[in-house]
Amino acid sequence: MRVLLIEDEKALSAAICKVLKSEQIVVDAAFDGEEGLDDALTGIYDAIILDVMLPKLDGFSVLRELRENGSAVPILMLTARAELEDRLRGLRGGADYYLPKPFQMEELIACLRVITRRKAETPVMALQFGDTELSESGASLINSKTGTSIKLGAKEYQLMELFMRHPRQILKREQIIEHVWGFESDAEYNSIEVYISFLRKKLAFIESSLKIRATRGIGYSLEEEVC
């Protein structure tokens, strides 16, 4: 699980990050609303922990921007403002849970697992482009015409999902690293090339019409070859 924590109290942020990492959760921290919104819009997170009282852009505004941009990521809001109206405002705005400060770390972890489990239980439509379908339930690529399929590894699936959500769009190598390996990753560009090679072979195996094209010095795009 990868979580974005948007909290301007640095001591609290550090404490939450420490607990999340002890639970084997990958976490990135942002310290103001503008930075947090930019990070959240990358779409690489499984959940967001969002404080209400933030500099530059408050938590309610971050929440509104995310939902208006179509993000369905589970959001757990934190605040010292425990009034009913504030809680209702957050929930009406699309937050999944509202946790008032102070709180116990065990409660935070429990809430986080509940909201991410809800998302996992929600049926997700398979992504399709051309004659090829990416199935989340089977983590596989399927030729929709022949029914031929092949399983994908975790990184292969994340990479293919990114391409399928942005067909015909050149994705920069930096974007790919952020989405698949995370902001603080030390993954190198040759790691991308290795996984691109894996995907190309698997697309060829199912006789897909899709090809991953390289644009020299920029990145890669998913294209459809029409006979």
Order of alpha helices (4+ residues) and beta strands (2+ residues): beta-alpha-beta-alpha-beta-alpha-beta-alpha-beta-alpha-beta-beta-beta-beta-alpha-beta-alpha-alpha-beta-beta
